């Protein structure tokens, strides 16, 4: 089950909770007013966040950031957490788009775009989840008269499982390798596969299958 923690599709026409004040004087800034009248693309629609270097003019140099409000990700607990959004990046040449996340102590570069990019992107941010999480989009034209980058439909969510997901434990008791499931364990102890609890292997005896390490590797291959 996907559980939303935070979303923003900008349809309320308000980005006062975003910090868009980090930019070079005279250059383009992040806005939802679409100053260059760009057609929404890449899954963006209606009102979207955009920085438009082309609209700023040939004499402008753009280096601008849009920083989200603080987002508390602790409700996710130990569950996996994901960030996703739609985007359309129209690249010219040397201009660069960077995606940063705040891990609770510093900004971390999560991804960087240096070519045309369009559509929905998704990132596993579980390792960075914290009570003061933020997202930052930074556009730098590198002194070129470039195009634009639009962002929409931001979403952060965590996943829970009605049935606990299996986990693999290497070097378990007595050097075993165990696949732990909600109904029992499947154990390879160096001589063969065995099961415990309600776990079973289709086509094999549930107490001792007689499979060897070679059989397991062949099945993997």
N, C-alpha and C positions, 0 to 999 in steps of 0.2 A: 504494500500500500504506500502510495506517495502522499506525504503530509507536508503541505505548504507552511513555510516559516515566514516568507516575505515575497511579495510580488510588486511589480511596478510596470504598468503598460502606458503610463503618461496620459491616459485618457481624461484624467481630472484636470489637465492643463496647468498643473502646479508642480514645479521642481524646486520650490524654496527649501525643501529638506535636503537637497543636493548642494554640494559645494562646487560651483562653477567659476570661482574667482581666481583660479590659478591659470593665468594666460599672459601672453606677451602683449603689451600695449600696441594697438593697431592691427593685431592679428584676429583671426576668427575665434569665437568662443562657443562653448557648448550651449545649445538652446533647444527649445521645442517649437520655435516659431517658423522653422524651415525657411530661412531667409532667401535661399536660392531656388525655392519652389521645386524641390526635387520630388520625383515620383517615388513613392514607397516601394521598396524591393526587399528581397531576401527574407520575406515573411513579416517585415515591418508593415504597419498599417495605421490609418488614422493619425493620431499624434505620436511622434517618436522623437527621441533625442538625437541631435545631429550637430556635428562641427563641420562647417563648409568653408574650406580654404579657398576654393575657387571664387566664391561669392565675396570673400574679403578683398580680392583684387591682386593685381600682379606685384604691387609694391609691398604687400603685407607678408610678415613672417609669422607663422602660427606654431605655437607650442602650448596646447591647452589641455586641461584635465577636467574630468567630471567625476566627483567622488560621492558615492552613495551615503545615505544616513547610516548610523551605526545599527547593526543588525545582530541581535543576540541569538546565537546558534546553540546555546546550551540545551534548549528543549529537545534537541536531537539525541541527547545522551550519547551512547556509543554507536548509534546507528549511522550508516553511511549517508553523507550529505552531498548534494549536487547543486551546482549553479548552471543555469542555462539562460540563453537569450537569443533573439534573432538579430542579425546584423546584415548590413550591406556596406562593404568597403570598396570604394572606387579608387584604386591605386594609380598613381601616375608614374613615378620612378623611384626616387629616393625617400619618399615620405613613409613614415612608420606609424603603425597603430600598436599600442601596448596595453595589455590587460594585467592589472595588479590586484592583489588581494592583501588585506591587512590581517596578519596572523596573531594579533594581540600584542606584538612588540615592534614589528617592523613591516614595511611593504615588501611583498614578494612578487616577482614577475612570474605570472602564470602562463602567459602566452604572448606572442608577438606576430603581427601580420605585416608582410612586406609585398604582398601581391593581392590582386582582387579576391575578395572573400565574400561569400553570400550564403545565407541560410541560418538554420538553427545550430547552435553549438552547445555542448554540454561538458562540464568539467566536474570531476570528483574532487571536492574540497574538504573531505573528511579530515584530512591531516591538519587542516588550518582552522577548523571550527573553534570559535571562542566567543565570549560574551560581547566583544567589541569589534566584531567582524565588519569589514567594509570592502566595497568594490571600487576600483578606480580605472577609468578609461582615459588613456593619454594619447593625444594625436600630435605628431611632430612632422611638419612639412620639410624639415632639413633644408630650409632656405630655398625651396622650390615653390612654384605656383602650382599647387596640386589640386586634388578634387575634394572628396568628402567621405565621412564615415557616419552611418546612421545606426542606432541601437534601439531595440524595442523588446517588449514582453519579457522583462527580467523576472526570473523566478529562482528562489532557493527553497529546496525541499529535502526532507529526509525520508528514507525508506524503512518500513517495518515489515516483518514477515509473519503471517499467521502461523506458518510452520517454520520453526527456526532453520536457517540456512545451514547446510552441512559445513563442517570445518575439518580441515586436514591437519593432523598433529604429527609432526615428524619427531623421531627420537623419543617416543613415548616410553612407557614402562617397559623395561627389558629391551630397549632398542626397537620397539614396535613402531610401525607407521599406521596410524588410525584415521579412518574416515568416520567422523562422529555425526550422526543424524538424530532426528527427533525420536526415532523408534529404536535406536540401538547403534552399535559400533561395528564397522567392518575392519578387521585387524589383519595386517600382514606382519607375521612375526619372524620372517626370514626363511620359513619352511613352507608356508602356504597361507591362504586366506581363510580366516575364521570369522564368525559373526557372534554378536552378543545382543541381548535384548530382542527386539522384534525385527532387527535389520535382516535382510536376506539377499542372496545373490541368485538371480533367476537362472535356473538350469544347474544349480549346484546345491549340495547338502548345506543346510544352514548352520551346521555345527563345525564342520571342517570340509572345505571344498576340495582340498588336494591340489589347488593351483600353486604353481611355483613362481619364483621371481621372474623367470623367463616368460611364463604365461602372462603375467601382469604386464611386462614390457611390450609383449606382442600386442596385447589388447590396446595399450596406449598408442603404439605406433599405427 
